[in-house]
């Protein structure tokens, strides 16, 4: 059976795909590119994808058709490095200000609101999807763009808040952005097949991390050392602390206006 595997175009998930992209390309596995929010939408389309690192917010709403694929995840120990809110004023002063949000995100947008509302008391901000930067007082970026802006700065935006770091300071826990999930109707044999490939890729990647860092450094114009430091921020297999953090996040988002109790996103 041919399997469709979603691939976020971010370097933080490189370790999962290293084997499939550089070592042993499998003709029975098709990689389908998509940002987190796009992957969530693909997952509700029949036969669009079989497995993916699905945003936590989307996973909460897909549990009728998807289940966890092993214990694999995309989480951060403390800092995220690439989930950053850039602002013109300190976070606690963002009431009645406009905040732009990249169209790529499902979970980070809710994490940002949770932190702003419950940690900084910002309850009257205006949230805009993908506006022009000069139209807003703050902007949430994720992925490679956020990583590059974190290193080079974002003109006109004096302050930067790493949302992974904000969550850790607030709770003392790592934050999980995505969980690897697979369609429930995929055979157990194929589920085991994918788990072995992806899990093995994590081990293989470590042996070639230096070379991959040089490749990504050329693409993003960031030093290879910085790229490697970035990869080391991540947790790719769920721990007890990650599970505890996930439960806490799900419990806390129930109080956010615009999010249903089961996690369904409305903003």
N, C-alpha and C positions, 0 to 999 in steps of 0.2 A: 504493500500500500504506500502511495506517495503521501508525504506529510508536508503541510504548510506551517512554517515556523516564522513568527513575527520577529523582526529585527529593528529595535530602536536605533536611530542613526547617531547614537551618543557613544563616546569612547568609554564611559563607565561600564558598559556591558560588553566591551571587547573580549574579556576573558571567557564568556560563555560561547562565543562564536569563533574563537581563534582556530579551533580544529577544522570546523566546517569551511572557513574562508581561506585558510592558508596551508593546512596540513592534509586534510582528507575530505575533499568535497564529495558529498553523497548525492548521486543522481535521484535518490528517492526522497530527498528533503529540499524543499523550495523555501528560500528566504524571502519574506514579504516585508518591505520596509514601511515603517510608520512611527509617528510620534505617539507618546502615551495616549493622548486623547483619541487619535485616529485608530489605534489598536483596540481601544475600548469599543469603538463603533464597529470595527471589523468583526469583533468577537460576537456581536449579536446578529451578524449576517451569516446565514447557514453556509457552511463549507468554506468560509473566507479564510479562517486560520484554525489550526488544530492545537497549537500550543504557543505560549507567549509569556514574557514578563509583563503581566497585566497590572496596571495601576491599582493600588489598594482600593481607591474609590470605585473603580469599575468592577473589581473582583467582588466587592460586597453585593453588587447587583447581578452578578453572573453565576452565582453558586448553584442555580438550577441546572446549568449546562456545563460548567467548568468546575474542576477540583484542583487542589494543589498538586504540582508535579514535584514529588519528593519534598525536600526542605529548602529548595533553592529560592533565593530572593535577591532584591536589590535594596540593601539597607546601608546606613552609615553609622560608624562608631560614635562620632561626635559631630564634626563638621561635615557638610555635604560637598562644599567646594563648587557645586554647580546648580544650586537652587538658591538664588539670591534676590533679595528685594533691595533695589537701589532707590534711594529717596533724596529729596531736596531738603527735607527737614527731619529731625529725629522721629522715630516711629511713634512715640507717645503724642506727637503733635499732628498726626495725620487725620484727625477728625475733620470732617467737612472738606477734605482734599480728594482729588481724583487719583485713583491708582489703576495703572494699566496692567493687564495680565496677558502674557503670551498665550497664543491659541494652542500651544503644544501640550499644556498641562491639564491633568484631571485631579491628581492628589495634591500637588503643591499649592494650588489655588485655595484649597480648603484648609491646608495646614497654615497658610499665610493668614487667612481670616481667623482661624482659631487663635493663633499667636497674637495677632493685633487686637482682637476683641477681648480675649480672656487674660492675656499677659500685659498688654499695654493700654487697655481700656478704650480702644478705637472702635466705636460702635456706629459712627455716622459717615464713614467714608463712602465714596462713590466708586464702584468697580466697573472698569471698562475693558471689553475684550479687544485686544490688539489695536489700540489707538496709536496715533503718532506720538513719539516721545515728548515732543514739545507741547502736547495737549494735557499732560499729566504731571503730578507732583511726585509720583513714585511709579516704579515699573518692576514687575516680577519677571525674571528670566530664569529658564532652566536649561540644562544640557550644555552643549559645547559653547553656545553663545554666552551663557552665564559664567562659564569657566574663563573664557577669554576676557570678558568685561571685568571679572574679579581681578585678573592679573594686570589689565591695562587701565582700569578705571572707566567710568561712564561719564562723559562730559556733562556738567550741569547737575549731576547727582552726587552730592557730597558724602552721603552716608550709605553703607551697605550692611545688610543683615543676612547672614547665612542661616537659612531656616532650619537646617539640621542642627547647627550649633545652638540656635535659639531654643529648639525643643529639648536638647540635652541639658542646657542650663536650667530650664524650667522643670524638667522631670527627672534628670539624672539617667535617662534611658536613651539607647540608640533609636533612630527612626527608620521605619521601613517604607519605602516609596512604592515598591512593586513586589508582587509574588509571582513566581513561575506557576502557570496554570495550564491545564490540558483539558480538552473536551472529554466529558465523561464517557462518550460513546466510542472513543478511541480504544482499541484493544489493549489489554494489559501488556501484551508482548511489545506493542509499539510504545507504550508509556515507559516501559523498562529500557527500551532501545534509546529513546530520547534522553532519559535520565542518565544513562551511561555515557552518551556522547557529550552532553552538556557538562556533567560532573567531571568527566575526564579532561575536557577542554580547560577547566579551571586549573588543573594540575599541569597540563602541557603549557599553558600560557605563562606560568611562572618561570619556566625555563627559557622563554624567549621574550620576557618582559622588556629587557633593555633594548632589543632591536625594534620592538613595536613602539616603544617610547620615542625612539628617534624618528620613526615614520609619522607618528601623530604630532610630534613637535614641528616637523616641517609643514604639516597641514594647518596647524593652529597658531604657529609662530610663538610657541611657548617652549621653554627649555625642556629637554628630555627628563631632567631631574624633577622638574615640577609635575610633569605628566605621571611619573612613577609615584611621586608623593600623593598625587590625586588618587591613583588606583588604590593606594594603601589605606585610604579613608573608608573603603567599602567593606561590607560584610555580605558574602554571597550565599551563605547557608544560615538558616534561621537558628537562633539561640534562644534560650529561655528568656533572656532580656528582650530580645526582639519580639517574642510572642507577648510578653507583658506589655511592651510599648504599643503593640498593635491593639490589644484589648483596651488600653487606656485611650488611645486615639479614637477608636470607635465609640467609646462611651462619651467622650467629650464633644464630639461633633454633633451629638444629639441636641445640643443647646444652641447651635448656630442657626440663625434665621436663614431659610432657603435651602436647608438640607433636611431630608426626611430622617426619621429615626433609624431606618435600615441603611442609611448611607447614600441614598439616591441623590445625585447632585442636581440642583435646579438653577444654579447661577451660571 
